[in-house]
Amino acid sequence: MTQSPDQGSDMTPKTLDKLQTRFNAQAASGMDEVFQFHFSDANSHYLVVKDGSLAVEEGEHHDPSVTLSMSTDTLKGVMNGQINGMTAFMTGKLKATGNVMLATKLGSLFPVG
């Protein structure tokens, strides 16, 4: 499958860069977790949230706390508030393995607006 330059993998870094901007360091105080993202239409990335800091990395982490699988469109929708994360999970647009309760903290770590 060929992707045009303005789709897929180019979209993911922009979306993940926005996470850095929206990151709520106070909500991450005391945390030490890795959120692995597998995208159906882009390269995998992971977020390392450690005691108020955030690192966004491309690739696979060796031992993530939680793994989330979705399309980049689903991530964008959840992050901009157009898609409810729980609804995405219940309808199969988002799959989670590992400590799935951590996924519920993404809203406080990356608040909308």
C-alpha positions in Angstrom: 0.0 0.0 0.0 1.5 3.3 -1.1 0.9 6.4 1.0 0.9 9.9 -0.5 3.3 12.3 1.2 0.5 14.1 3.2 -1.0 11.0 4.7 -0.2 8.3 7.2 3.3 8.4 8.6 3.7 12.2 8.0 0.5 12.8 10.0 1.6 10.9 13.1 4.7 13.0 14.0 2.6 16.1 13.7 -0.1 14.6 16.0 2.5 13.4 18.4 4.3 16.8 18.4 1.0 18.3 19.5 1.1 15.9 22.5 4.3 17.6 23.7 2.5 21.0 23.6 -0.5 19.7 25.4 1.3 17.6 28.0 0.2 18.3 31.6 3.4 17.7 33.6 1.5 18.1 36.9 -0.8 15.2 36.0 2.2 13.1 35.3 3.9 13.7 38.6 5.0 10.5 40.2 4.2 8.4 37.1 6.7 6.0 35.4 4.8 4.5 32.5 5.3 3.7 28.8 2.4 4.0 26.3 3.1 2.1 23.1 1.1 3.1 20.1 0.7 0.7 17.1 -0.9 2.5 14.1 -2.6 0.6 11.3 -1.5 3.3 8.8 1.8 4.6 10.2 5.0 3.7 12.1 4.7 2.7 15.8 5.6 5.2 18.5 5.8 5.2 22.2 5.5 7.8 25.0 7.6 7.6 28.1 5.9 9.5 30.9 8.2 9.7 33.9 7.7 11.9 36.9 6.3 14.9 35.1 8.3 14.5 31.9 7.4 13.3 28.4 9.5 11.7 25.7 8.0 10.7 22.3 10.0 8.0 20.5 9.5 6.2 17.2 9.5 2.4 17.2 8.8 -0.4 19.7 9.5 -0.2 23.5 10.8 -3.5 25.0 8.4 -3.4 28.0 5.4 -1.0 27.6 3.0 -0.5 30.4 0.1 -0.4 28.0 -0.2 -1.0 24.2 -2.8 0.9 22.2 -3.6 -0.1 18.6 -5.6 2.2 16.3 -5.4 4.3 13.1 -3.9 7.8 13.1 -7.4 9.2 12.5 -8.7 7.6 15.6 -5.8 9.0 17.6 -6.4 12.5 16.2 -10.1 12.2 17.0 -9.6 11.1 20.6 -6.9 13.8 21.1 -9.1 16.6 19.7 -12.2 15.4 21.6 -14.2 14.4 18.5 -14.0 10.7 19.5 -14.7 9.4 23.0 -11.8 7.1 23.9 -14.1 4.6 25.7 -16.5 4.5 22.7 -13.5 3.9 20.4 -12.5 1.0 22.6 -16.0 -0.5 22.8 -16.5 -0.3 19.0 -13.1 -1.8 18.2 -11.5 1.3 16.7 -9.0 1.2 19.6 -7.5 -1.9 21.1 -5.6 -2.0 24.3 -3.4 -4.6 26.0 -1.4 -4.5 29.2 -2.5 -2.1 31.9 -5.6 -0.8 30.1 -6.6 1.4 33.0 -3.6 3.6 32.1 -5.3 4.5 28.9 -8.0 6.3 30.9 -5.2 8.7 32.2 -4.4 10.0 28.7 -7.2 12.6 29.0 -5.7 14.1 32.0 -2.1 13.9 30.7 -3.1 15.6 27.4 -6.2 17.7 28.1 -8.2 19.1 25.1 -8.1 22.8 24.7 
